[in-house]
Amino acid sequence: MPKKHLCKDCDKWYGQEDDEYGPCMYKNFRKEKRYVTYGYHECDEVKELERQVKLWKERGSEGSRSPTSTPPSP
């Protein structure tokens, strides 16, 4: 990854800035015992983040299957 990705920067981390600790959804989903992480910890979910980016790019490259605008009225 080009720059450090901290837990607090992730949309799957639900900590509070004041507490500095919070649960990581990836770790919690896998039922890890230590799913609470420190917000300023460098993310160790690199494989999961790369998978999410790949899915996002694939979805962006697909054409739209439904029209986004209404057809002209008669």
MOPAC internal coordinates of N, CA, C and O (Angstrom, degrees):
PM7 1SCF
backbone

  N    0.0000 0     0.00 0     0.00 0    0    0    0
  C    1.4447 1     0.00 0     0.00 0    1    0    0
  C    1.5254 1   108.29 1     0.00 0    2    1    0
  O    1.2310 1   120.03 1   -39.51 1    3    2    1
  N    1.3239 1   117.55 1   140.49 1    3    2    1
  C    1.4507 1   120.61 1  -174.32 1    5    3    2
  C    1.5206 1   114.20 1   -65.34 1    6    5    3
  O    1.2310 1   118.95 1   141.35 1    7    6    5
  N    1.3321 1   119.62 1   -38.65 1    7    6    5
  C    1.4527 1   120.18 1   178.16 1    9    7    6
  C    1.5118 1   109.03 1  -131.81 1   10    9    7
  O    1.2310 1   120.85 1   -19.00 1   11   10    9
  N    1.3114 1   115.98 1   161.00 1   11   10    9
  C    1.4518 1   120.21 1  -178.41 1   13   11   10
  C    1.5199 1   110.09 1   -62.90 1   14   13   11
  O    1.2310 1   121.18 1   -46.06 1   15   14   13
  N    1.3106 1   115.35 1   133.94 1   15   14   13
  C    1.4613 1   121.92 1   177.31 1   17   15   14
  C    1.5204 1   106.78 1  -110.29 1   18   17   15
  O    1.2310 1   120.71 1   -68.04 1   19   18   17
  N    1.3233 1   116.25 1   111.96 1   19   18   17
  C    1.4535 1   121.08 1  -178.57 1   21   19   18
  C    1.5189 1   110.18 1   -88.27 1   22   21   19
  O    1.2310 1   121.29 1   -25.81 1   23   22   21
  N    1.3204 1   115.13 1   154.19 1   23   22   21
  C    1.4711 1   119.45 1   179.37 1   25   23   22
  C    1.5314 1   110.84 1   -53.90 1   26   25   23
  O    1.2310 1   120.02 1   137.72 1   27   26   25
  N    1.3217 1   117.56 1   -42.28 1   27   26   25
  C    1.4648 1   120.84 1  -176.98 1   29   27   26
  C    1.5294 1   112.65 1   -65.51 1   30   29   27
  O    1.2310 1   119.77 1   162.53 1   31   30   29
  N    1.3234 1   118.04 1   -17.47 1   31   30   29
  C    1.4662 1   122.09 1   179.97 1   33   31   30
  C    1.5280 1   112.30 1   -86.67 1   34   33   31
  O    1.2310 1   120.31 1   170.15 1   35   34   33
  N    1.3235 1   117.02 1    -9.85 1   35   34   33
  C    1.4556 1   121.88 1  -173.86 1   37   35   34
  C    1.5280 1   110.94 1   -88.22 1   38   37   35
  O    1.2310 1   120.69 1   -38.50 1   39   38   37
  N    1.3295 1   116.28 1   141.50 1   39   38   37
  C    1.4648 1   119.85 1   177.84 1   41   39   38
  C    1.5245 1   111.77 1   -77.13 1   42   41   39
  O    1.2310 1   119.87 1   175.35 1   43   42   41
  N    1.3222 1   117.86 1    -4.65 1   43   42   41
  C    1.4635 1   121.95 1   178.13 1   45   43   42
  C    1.5287 1   111.77 1  -101.81 1   46   45   43
  O    1.2310 1   120.33 1  -169.29 1   47   46   45
  N    1.3218 1   116.98 1    10.71 1   47   46   45
  C    1.4578 1   122.53 1   178.31 1   49   47   46
  C    1.5135 1   107.96 1  -112.27 1   50   49   47
  O    1.2310 1   120.58 1   -53.44 1   51   50   49
  N    1.3118 1   116.50 1   126.56 1   51   50   49
  C    1.4561 1   120.37 1  -174.69 1   53   51   50
  C    1.5184 1   112.60 1  -115.97 1   54   53   51
  O    1.2310 1   120.89 1  -130.51 1   55   54   53
  N    1.3198 1   115.90 1    49.49 1   55   54   53
  C    1.4519 1   120.17 1   176.92 1   57   55   54
  C    1.5107 1   110.25 1   -92.66 1   58   57   55
  O    1.2310 1   121.29 1    -6.12 1   59   58   57
  N    1.3014 1   115.14 1   173.88 1   59   58   57
  C    1.4562 1   121.21 1   176.05 1   61   59   58
  C    1.5115 1   108.08 1  -113.14 1   62   61   59
  O    1.2310 1   120.65 1   -38.38 1   63   62   61
  N    1.3169 1   116.37 1   141.62 1   63   62   61
  C    1.4558 1   120.88 1  -178.02 1   65   63   62
  C    1.5309 1   111.20 1   -57.87 1   66   65   63
  O    1.2310 1   120.24 1   144.25 1   67   66   65
  N    1.3215 1   117.15 1   -35.75 1   67   66   65
  C    1.4619 1   120.73 1  -178.19 1   69   67   66
  C    1.5252 1   111.80 1   -68.94 1   70   69   67
  O    1.2310 1   120.60 1   140.94 1   71   70   69
  N    1.3220 1   116.46 1   -39.06 1   71   70   69
  C    1.4653 1   120.54 1  -177.15 1   73   71   70
  C    1.5222 1   112.02 1   -81.25 1   74   73   71
  O    1.2310 1   120.39 1   150.86 1   75   74   73
  N    1.3053 1   116.86 1   -29.14 1   75   74   73
  C    1.4621 1   125.13 1  -178.57 1   77   75   74
  C    1.5230 1   114.04 1    68.73 1   78   77   75
  O    1.2310 1   119.48 1   177.82 1   79   78   77
  N    1.3178 1   118.59 1    -2.18 1   79   78   77
  C    1.4612 1   122.22 1   176.90 1   81   79   78
  C    1.5132 1   109.07 1  -124.70 1   82   81   79
  O    1.2310 1   120.72 1   -30.96 1   83   82   81
  N    1.3241 1   116.22 1   149.04 1   83   82   81
  C    1.4490 1   119.39 1   178.19 1   85   83   82
  C    1.5147 1   111.19 1  -169.70 1   86   85   83
  O    1.2310 1   120.56 1   -12.19 1   87   86   85
  N    1.3309 1   116.54 1   167.81 1   87   86   85
  C    1.4629 1   120.29 1  -178.90 1   89   87   86
  C    1.5279 1   112.62 1   -79.96 1   90   89   87
  O    1.2310 1   121.56 1   -37.52 1   91   90   89
  N    1.3127 1   114.62 1   142.48 1   91   90   89
  C    1.4581 1   122.51 1   173.99 1   93   91   90
  C    1.5256 1   107.23 1   -98.30 1   94   93   91
  O    1.2310 1   119.99 1   -57.60 1   95   94   93
  N    1.3154 1   117.62 1   122.40 1   95   94   93
  C    1.4641 1   120.37 1  -177.61 1   97   95   94
  C    1.5277 1   112.73 1   -63.61 1   98   97   95
  O    1.2310 1   119.89 1   146.15 1   99   98   97
  N    1.3270 1   117.82 1   -33.85 1   99   98   97
  C    1.4676 1   120.32 1   179.60 1  101   99   98
  C    1.5273 1   110.19 1   -63.90 1  102  101   99
  O    1.2310 1   120.64 1   132.99 1  103  102  101
  N    1.3207 1   116.39 1   -47.01 1  103  102  101
  C    1.4630 1   120.80 1  -179.13 1  105  103  102
  C    1.5277 1   110.74 1   -68.11 1  106  105  103
  O    1.2310 1   120.53 1   139.57 1  107  106  105
  N    1.3086 1   116.60 1   -40.43 1  107  106  105
  C    1.4573 1   121.08 1   179.95 1  109  107  106
  C    1.5319 1   110.51 1   -64.92 1  110  109  107
  O    1.2310 1   120.06 1   140.24 1  111  110  109
  N    1.3270 1   117.49 1   -39.76 1  111  110  109
  C    1.4596 1   122.09 1   179.01 1  113  111  110
  C    1.5301 1   111.50 1   -60.76 1  114  113  111
  O    1.2310 1   121.02 1   143.64 1  115  114  113
  N    1.3354 1   115.65 1   -36.36 1  115  114  113
  C    1.4714 1   120.60 1   179.05 1  117  115  114
  C    1.5274 1   111.58 1   -82.49 1  118  117  115
  O    1.2310 1   120.19 1  -177.66 1  119  118  117
  N    1.3213 1   117.24 1     2.34 1  119  118  117
  C    1.4750 1   123.91 1   178.99 1  121  119  118
  C    1.5263 1   112.10 1    62.69 1  122  121  119
  O    1.2310 1   120.76 1  -145.65 1  123  122  121
  N    1.3473 1   116.15 1    34.35 1  123  122  121
  C    1.4520 1   119.12 1   176.30 1  125  123  122
  C    1.5225 1   109.46 1   -70.53 1  126  125  123
  O    1.2310 1   120.46 1   -36.49 1  127  126  125
  N    1.3265 1   116.72 1   143.51 1  127  126  125
  C    1.4621 1   120.57 1  -179.52 1  129  127  126
  C    1.5294 1   111.21 1   -67.95 1  130  129  127
  O    1.2310 1   120.40 1   148.40 1  131  130  129
  N    1.3211 1   116.84 1   -31.60 1  131  130  129
  C    1.4645 1   120.87 1  -177.76 1  133  131  130
  C    1.5255 1   109.22 1  -108.40 1  134  133  131
  O    1.2310 1   120.65 1  -107.51 1  135  134  133
  N    1.3138 1   116.35 1    72.49 1  135  134  133
  C    1.4647 1   120.26 1  -178.66 1  137  135  134
  C    1.5215 1   112.91 1   -95.34 1  138  137  135
  O    1.2310 1   119.99 1   171.90 1  139  138  137
  N    1.3218 1   117.63 1    -8.10 1  139  138  137
  C    1.4607 1   120.66 1   176.31 1  141  139  138
  C    1.5274 1   107.45 1   -86.50 1  142  141  139
  O    1.2310 1   120.83 1   -51.75 1  143  142  141
  N    1.3376 1   116.01 1   128.25 1  143  142  141
  C    1.4631 1   120.65 1  -176.29 1  145  143  142
  C    1.5253 1   111.03 1  -124.18 1  146  145  143
  O    1.2310 1   121.34 1   -18.44 1  147  146  145
  N    1.3022 1   115.04 1   161.56 1  147  146  145
  C    1.4572 1   123.15 1   176.28 1  149  147  146
  C    1.5216 1   108.02 1   -82.51 1  150  149  147
  O    1.2310 1   119.91 1   -48.70 1  151  150  149
  N    1.3192 1   117.77 1   131.30 1  151  150  149
  C    1.4611 1   122.44 1  -174.54 1  153  151  150
  C    1.5179 1   114.90 1   -59.83 1  154  153  151
  O    1.2310 1   119.91 1   149.78 1  155  154  153
  N    1.3366 1   117.77 1   -30.22 1  155  154  153
  C    1.4654 1   120.65 1  -178.24 1  157  155  154
  C    1.5282 1   112.12 1   -95.90 1  158  157  155
  O    1.2310 1   120.78 1  -166.75 1  159  158  157
  N    1.3354 1   116.11 1    13.25 1  159  158  157
  C    1.4606 1   121.92 1   176.34 1  161  159  158
  C    1.5210 1   108.56 1   -79.09 1  162  161  159
  O    1.2310 1   120.30 1   -41.27 1  163  162  161
  N    1.3347 1   117.03 1   138.73 1  163  162  161
  C    1.4634 1   120.22 1   176.20 1  165  163  162
  C    1.5234 1   108.68 1   -68.44 1  166  165  163
  O    1.2310 1   120.64 1   -48.85 1  167  166  165
  N    1.3166 1   116.39 1   131.15 1  167  166  165
  C    1.4573 1   121.96 1  -175.56 1  169  167  166
  C    1.5244 1   110.83 1   -58.24 1  170  169  167
  O    1.2310 1   121.02 1   -46.21 1  171  170  169
  N    1.3341 1   115.65 1   133.79 1  171  170  169
  C    1.4590 1   120.22 1   176.32 1  173  171  170
  C    1.5201 1   111.06 1  -110.25 1  174  173  171
  O    1.2310 1   120.91 1  -161.16 1  175  174  173
  N    1.3015 1   115.86 1    18.84 1  175  174  173
  C    1.4665 1   122.16 1   178.13 1  177  175  174
  C    1.5371 1   110.17 1  -103.55 1  178  177  175
  O    1.2310 1   120.38 1  -137.88 1  179  178  177
  N    1.3096 1   116.88 1    42.12 1  179  178  177
  C    1.4622 1   122.19 1  -174.67 1  181  179  178
  C    1.5258 1   111.97 1   -58.67 1  182  181  179
  O    1.2310 1   120.29 1   135.75 1  183  182  181
  N    1.3185 1   117.05 1   -44.25 1  183  182  181
  C    1.4695 1   119.75 1  -179.13 1  185  183  182
  C    1.5249 1   110.63 1   -62.41 1  186  185  183
  O    1.2310 1   120.49 1   138.56 1  187  186  185
  N    1.3241 1   116.66 1   -41.44 1  187  186  185
  C    1.4618 1   119.98 1   179.74 1  189  187  186
  C    1.5242 1   110.65 1   -67.22 1  190  189  187
  O    1.2310 1   120.02 1   138.97 1  191  190  189
  N    1.3187 1   117.56 1   -41.03 1  191  190  189
  C    1.4715 1   120.69 1   178.46 1  193  191  190
  C    1.5262 1   111.12 1   -64.13 1  194  193  191
  O    1.2310 1   120.40 1   137.78 1  195  194  193
  N    1.3268 1   116.84 1   -42.22 1  195  194  193
  C    1.4689 1   120.28 1   178.57 1  197  195  194
  C    1.5296 1   110.64 1   -63.79 1  198  197  195
  O    1.2310 1   120.32 1   142.02 1  199  198  197
  N    1.3254 1   116.99 1   -37.98 1  199  198  197
  C    1.4625 1   120.86 1   177.70 1  201  199  198
  C    1.5269 1   110.23 1   -64.59 1  202  201  199
  O    1.2310 1   120.16 1   139.05 1  203  202  201
  N    1.3210 1   117.30 1   -40.95 1  203  202  201
  C    1.4630 1   121.15 1   179.67 1  205  203  202
  C    1.5286 1   110.81 1   -65.10 1  206  205  203
  O    1.2310 1   120.02 1   139.14 1  207  206  205
  N    1.3277 1   117.56 1   -40.86 1  207  206  205
  C    1.4676 1   121.53 1   178.47 1  209  207  206
  C    1.5228 1   110.06 1   -63.93 1  210  209  207
  O    1.2310 1   120.41 1   137.81 1  211  210  209
  N    1.3349 1   116.82 1   -42.19 1  211  210  209
  C    1.4672 1   120.73 1   179.11 1  213  211  210
  C    1.5316 1   110.52 1   -61.45 1  214  213  211
  O    1.2310 1   120.17 1   134.09 1  215  214  213
  N    1.3345 1   117.28 1   -45.91 1  215  214  213
  C    1.4624 1   120.56 1   177.91 1  217  215  214
  C    1.5214 1   111.63 1   -61.32 1  218  217  215
  O    1.2310 1   120.81 1   138.13 1  219  218  217
  N    1.3198 1   116.06 1   -41.87 1  219  218  217
  C    1.4703 1   121.25 1  -179.92 1  221  219  218
  C    1.5276 1   110.56 1   -62.11 1  222  221  219
  O    1.2310 1   120.56 1   136.03 1  223  222  221
  N    1.3257 1   116.54 1   -43.97 1  223  222  221
  C    1.4653 1   120.17 1   179.65 1  225  223  222
  C    1.5250 1   111.36 1   -66.57 1  226  225  223
  O    1.2310 1   120.48 1   140.42 1  227  226  225
  N    1.3326 1   116.70 1   -39.58 1  227  226  225
  C    1.4694 1   119.86 1   178.77 1  229  227  226
  C    1.5221 1   110.75 1   -63.48 1  230  229  227
  O    1.2310 1   120.49 1   138.90 1  231  230  229
  N    1.3180 1   116.68 1   -41.10 1  231  230  229
  C    1.4630 1   119.80 1   178.68 1  233  231  230
  C    1.5244 1   111.17 1   -66.22 1  234  233  231
  O    1.2310 1   120.51 1   144.99 1  235  234  233
  N    1.3183 1   116.63 1   -35.01 1  235  234  233
  C    1.4585 1   120.80 1  -179.95 1  237  235  234
  C    1.5170 1   112.92 1   -71.67 1  238  237  235
  O    1.2310 1   120.30 1   153.00 1  239  238  237
  N    1.3263 1   117.02 1   -27.00 1  239  238  237
  C    1.4559 1   119.69 1  -177.54 1  241  239  238
  C    1.5296 1   112.08 1   -86.85 1  242  241  239
  O    1.2310 1   120.30 1   166.31 1  243  242  241
  N    1.3254 1   117.04 1   -13.69 1  243  242  241
  C    1.4604 1   119.63 1   177.89 1  245  243  242
  C    1.5223 1   109.70 1   -76.15 1  246  245  243
  O    1.2310 1   120.97 1   -32.71 1  247  246  245
  N    1.3003 1   115.75 1   147.29 1  247  246  245
  C    1.4527 1   119.48 1   175.96 1  249  247  246
  C    1.5156 1   110.53 1   -75.16 1  250  249  247
  O    1.2310 1   120.87 1   -22.55 1  251  250  249
  N    1.2853 1   115.95 1   157.45 1  251  250  249
  C    1.4544 1   120.34 1   178.93 1  253  251  250
  C    1.5227 1   109.12 1   -72.07 1  254  253  251
  O    1.2310 1   121.21 1   -45.27 1  255  254  253
  N    1.3227 1   115.29 1   134.73 1  255  254  253
  C    1.4651 1   120.01 1  -179.40 1  257  255  254
  C    1.5209 1   112.24 1   -89.59 1  258  257  255
  O    1.2310 1   120.26 1   168.02 1  259  258  257
  N    1.2996 1   117.12 1   -11.98 1  259  258  257
  C    1.4672 1   119.80 1   179.51 1  261  259  258
  C    1.5260 1   108.66 1  -132.12 1  262  261  259
  O    1.2310 1   120.74 1   -31.19 1  263  262  261
  N    1.3257 1   116.18 1   148.81 1  263  262  261
  C    1.4497 1   118.29 1   179.09 1  265  263  262
  C    1.5266 1   110.32 1   -68.06 1  266  265  263
  O    1.2310 1   121.42 1   -36.56 1  267  266  265
  N    1.3277 1   114.88 1   143.44 1  267  266  265
  C    1.4623 1   118.93 1  -179.70 1  269  267  266
  C    1.5124 1   112.35 1   -98.36 1  270  269  267
  O    1.2310 1   120.58 1   167.97 1  271  270  269
  N    1.2885 1   116.50 1   -12.03 1  271  270  269
  C    1.4661 1   119.12 1   178.50 1  273  271  270
  C    1.5343 1   109.41 1  -117.87 1  274  273  271
  O    1.2310 1   121.65 1   -22.25 1  275  274  273
  N    1.2901 1   114.44 1   157.75 1  275  274  273
  C    1.4730 1   118.60 1   179.29 1  277  275  274
  C    1.5253 1   109.15 1   -80.25 1  278  277  275
  O    1.2310 1   120.77 1   -34.37 1  279  278  277
  N    1.3070 1   116.13 1   145.63 1  279  278  277
  C    1.4730 1   118.64 1   178.61 1  281  279  278
  C    1.5326 1   109.80 1   -67.86 1  282  281  279
  O    1.2310 1   120.39 1   -24.67 1  283  282  281
  N    1.3366 1   116.86 1   155.33 1  283  282  281
  C    1.4507 1   119.78 1  -179.46 1  285  283  282
  C    1.5382 1   111.00 1   -62.86 1  286  285  283
  O    1.2310 1   120.99 1   -35.34 1  287  286  285
  N    1.3060 1   115.71 1   144.66 1  287  286  285
  C    1.4597 1   119.11 1   179.67 1  289  287  286
  C    1.5345 1   109.48 1   -80.61 1  290  289  287
  O    1.2310 1   119.91 1   -29.56 1  291  290  289
  N    1.3412 1   117.77 1   150.44 1  291  290  289
  C    1.4637 1   121.14 1  -176.50 1  293  291  290
  C    1.5200 1   113.55 1   -71.92 1  294  293  291
  O    1.2310 1   120.10 1   180.00 1  295  294  293

